[in-house]
Amino acid sequence: MTFNLRSPLLALAVLLPLSACATIRQDQLGVKTRFGRVTSGPLQPGAQFVIPGVNSILRVPGRVVNREVLLEMPTREGLNVSAEVSILYRVKPEEVVKILTTSGTGFEQDVIIPVFRSAAADVSARYMAKDMHSGTRAGIEGEIRTQMMSILEPLGFEVQNVLIKSIRLPTDLARAIEQKLEAEQRSEQMRFVLDQERQEADRRTIEATGIRDAWAIIAQGLTPSIITYQSIEAFRELASSPNAKVIVTDGKAPFLLTEDASVPSAPTAAAASTAARPAATPSLGVVPQRLARPSTPRPTLPRNR
């Protein structure tokens, strides 16, 4: 019985180069180890030659890593505020050998997260809970990043930013803040209403002043002659109207009862007024007399016999 050794040798010749090749992606940083000890790095992206059983490749992210953390942040008044925070950090390429030598591949859980929790608790304890809902949040984020950098930068990490994404206050405190905001909104609304009322009062004052000044100017130009002329024109328009009308005067109209030269003569005034009253009305310039109503005999009813 004969064995063909060409097939196993051919397969070994093909698989041996493939097993001796390791790949590093574009967004990764890698180092080569020999029997567990780091020998070289950082390695460039691409294929790297290794000896199976002797060499291996350790890889770490070379991009910016976004790590989200849920934690309870203490406040100045002794409350705990639930927050969701994102940490944006990256590994410095020139420090990758140092990081893997001192911190290993689990540096995120062993170094980054503990440092962040300590810095966040230290910084948030200096602020009130309401400050996390205002513009002070950016200052809190900056202080946490600065405190983290003071510890992580010597270790080979760069913290680019710390972002507080959401904050959940205690129920009683959230309700108190909402009530305060509502009260401030009502106060602003009332201030707006008062300003509007003041403007309306100023408008009415200006309008009344204009009317007063206008009437003062008109009063200065109203002479007796102008008043008499306007009265004559008014009665002339009434006389030319086809509708039946009754004109009642108190006897003080100057052109009716006076013989002043500034008013028209009695016959002229009477002629102008005769067309506006029934024929039975006394002529202008004469004091009207009370007319007695003729008595009508009362009808008699027949008596019943």
Secondary structure in CASP SS format (residue, H / E / C, confidence):
PFRMAT SS
TARGET T0000
AUTHOR 0000-0000-0000
METHOD secondary structure of the structure
MODEL  1
M C 1.00
T C 1.00
F C 1.00
N C 1.00
L C 1.00
R H 1.00
S H 1.00
P H 1.00
L H 1.00
L H 1.00
A H 1.00
L H 1.00
A H 1.00
V H 1.00
L H 1.00
L H 1.00
P H 1.00
L H 1.00
S H 1.00
A C 1.00
C E 1.00
A E 1.00
T E 1.00
I E 1.00
R C 1.00
Q C 1.00
D C 1.00
Q E 1.00
L E 1.00
G E 1.00
V E 1.00
K E 1.00
T E 1.00
R E 1.00
F C 1.00
G C 1.00
R E 1.00
V E 1.00
T E 1.00
S E 1.00
G E 1.00
P E 1.00
L E 1.00
Q C 1.00
P C 1.00
G E 1.00
A E 1.00
Q E 1.00
F E 1.00
V C 1.00
I C 1.00
P C 1.00
G C 1.00
V C 1.00
N E 1.00
S E 1.00
I E 1.00
L E 1.00
R E 1.00
V E 1.00
P E 1.00
G C 1.00
R C 1.00
V C 1.00
V E 1.00
N E 1.00
R E 1.00
E E 1.00
V E 1.00
L E 1.00
L E 1.00
E E 1.00
M E 1.00
P E 1.00
T C 1.00
R C 1.00
E C 1.00
G C 1.00
L C 1.00
N E 1.00
V E 1.00
S E 1.00
A E 1.00
E E 1.00
V E 1.00
S E 1.00
I E 1.00
L E 1.00
Y E 1.00
R E 1.00
V E 1.00
K C 1.00
P H 1.00
E H 1.00
E H 1.00
V H 1.00
V H 1.00
K H 1.00
I H 1.00
L H 1.00
T H 1.00
T H 1.00
S C 1.00
G C 1.00
T C 1.00
G C 1.00
F H 1.00
E H 1.00
Q H 1.00
D H 1.00
V H 1.00
I H 1.00
I H 1.00
P H 1.00
V H 1.00
F H 1.00
R H 1.00
S H 1.00
A H 1.00
A H 1.00
A H 1.00
D H 1.00
V H 1.00
S H 1.00
A C 1.00
R C 1.00
Y C 1.00
M C 1.00
A H 1.00
K H 1.00
D H 1.00
M H 1.00
H H 1.00
S C 1.00
G C 1.00
T C 1.00
R H 1.00
A H 1.00
G H 1.00
I H 1.00
E H 1.00
G H 1.00
E H 1.00
I H 1.00
R H 1.00
T H 1.00
Q H 1.00
M H 1.00
M H 1.00
S H 1.00
I H 1.00
L H 1.00
E H 1.00
P H 1.00
L H 1.00
G C 1.00
F E 1.00
E E 1.00
V E 1.00
Q E 1.00
N E 1.00
V E 1.00
L E 1.00
I E 1.00
K E 1.00
S E 1.00
I E 1.00
R E 1.00
L C 1.00
P C 1.00
T H 1.00
D H 1.00
L H 1.00
A H 1.00
R H 1.00
A H 1.00
I H 1.00
E H 1.00
Q H 1.00
K H 1.00
L H 1.00
E H 1.00
A H 1.00
E H 1.00
Q H 1.00
R H 1.00
S H 1.00
E H 1.00
Q H 1.00
M H 1.00
R H 1.00
F H 1.00
V H 1.00
L H 1.00
D H 1.00
Q H 1.00
E H 1.00
R H 1.00
Q H 1.00
E H 1.00
A H 1.00
D H 1.00
R H 1.00
R H 1.00
T H 1.00
I H 1.00
E H 1.00
A H 1.00
T H 1.00
G H 1.00
I H 1.00
R H 1.00
D H 1.00
A H 1.00
W H 1.00
A H 1.00
I H 1.00
I H 1.00
A H 1.00
Q H 1.00
G H 1.00
L C 1.00
T C 1.00
P H 1.00
S H 1.00
I H 1.00
I H 1.00
T H 1.00
Y H 1.00
Q H 1.00
S H 1.00
I H 1.00
E H 1.00
A H 1.00
F H 1.00
R H 1.00
E H 1.00
L H 1.00
A H 1.00
S H 1.00
S C 1.00
P C 1.00
N C 1.00
A C 1.00
K C 1.00
V C 1.00
I C 1.00
V C 1.00
T C 1.00
D C 1.00
G C 1.00
K C 1.00
A C 1.00
P H 1.00
F H 1.00
L H 1.00
L H 1.00
T C 1.00
E C 1.00
D C 1.00
A C 1.00
S C 1.00
V C 1.00
P C 1.00
S C 1.00
A H 1.00
P H 1.00
T H 1.00
A H 1.00
A H 1.00
A H 1.00
A H 1.00
S H 1.00
T H 1.00
A C 1.00
A C 1.00
R C 1.00
P C 1.00
A C 1.00
A C 1.00
T C 1.00
P C 1.00
S C 1.00
L C 1.00
G C 1.00
V C 1.00
V C 1.00
P C 1.00
Q C 1.00
R C 1.00
L C 1.00
A C 1.00
R C 1.00
P C 1.00
S C 1.00
T C 1.00
P C 1.00
R C 1.00
P C 1.00
T C 1.00
L C 1.00
P C 1.00
R C 1.00
N C 1.00
R C 1.00
END
